[in-house]
């Protein structure tokens, strides 16, 4: 989750049109179906909307997705929704910005206990998103973030689940903690936000890099340079929906059916045909999360 909550309920006319379908299917590596068009306290997306968004995605070659719940309500909802929809597998965790808030209320330990239990449920294939966010959390809360990150790394290894990382303005500390704790065998930087040097270091460590709609933004040349040095076998694509909508629809609500826009932009940067990229993305997703 990388952006602020959307301010208004999504109306049908707000949604961008569907792009031309992909010839081969791919997976949306990271989406937040639990977050509806408006983020009122306690509100979660209704079942009819989930079914509609999954159908839209399947119609353009995105028949599967990884649903991420990164607070307790979202994680509980994720466990339930992935059980109802074969198109979904799930990830659960406490977002880096959640950890200091829970700690202030004396609720972090009990929240971790619940995440650990939810992570054992059927069709939960990832621990995430976890990591560090120095953009929204000031220095006094960062020690708690780091301890939460270490705990999530250990959980992923204990349960043999893929680790999905949120890294915002904290590259050096994320890499340091992964090295100190020992990264899980399957580690993904969700919504990769670094430059080519960071990408190269991640590649050398065997981490997967997942690119979102941000790679299509005009001012994101650093992301395109990072993508260019990432081998096909370590790539993923995602929406981080409802945030980070790819161009030319930046600023409008995002959803998995818009993944083809990002895939085609990635193929152009990588100088490969779209089908070759789709095939690699699908194979990587199965290696990370298993069969759907």
HELIX and SHEET records of a PDB file:
HELIX    1   1 UNK A   12  UNK A   14  5                                   3    
HELIX    2   2 UNK A   47  UNK A   59  1                                  13    
HELIX    3   3 UNK A   72  UNK A   84  1                                  13    
HELIX    4   4 UNK A   96  UNK A  104  1                                   9    
HELIX    5   5 UNK A  108  UNK A  118  1                                  11    
HELIX    6   6 UNK A  139  UNK A  141  5                                   3    
HELIX    7   7 UNK A  142  UNK A  159  1                                  18    
HELIX    8   8 UNK A  171  UNK A  181  1                                  11    
HELIX    9   9 UNK A  196  UNK A  205  1                                  10    
HELIX   10  10 UNK A  213  UNK A  216  5                                   4    
HELIX   11  11 UNK A  221  UNK A  228  1                                   8    
HELIX   12  12 UNK A  232  UNK A  234  5                                   3    
HELIX   13  13 UNK A  256  UNK A  258  5                                   3    
HELIX   14  14 UNK A  259  UNK A  270  1                                  12    
HELIX   15  15 UNK A  274  UNK A  289  1                                  16    
SHEET    1   A 8 UNK A  27  UNK A  31  0                                        
SHEET    2   A 8 UNK A  64  UNK A  69  1                                        
SHEET    3   A 8 UNK A  88  UNK A  92  1                                        
SHEET    4   A 8 UNK A 124  UNK A 133  1                                        
SHEET    5   A 8 UNK A 162  UNK A 168  1                                        
SHEET    6   A 8 UNK A 187  UNK A 189  1                                        
SHEET    7   A 8 UNK A 208  UNK A 211  1                                        
SHEET    8   A 8 UNK A 235  UNK A 237  1                                        
END                                                                             
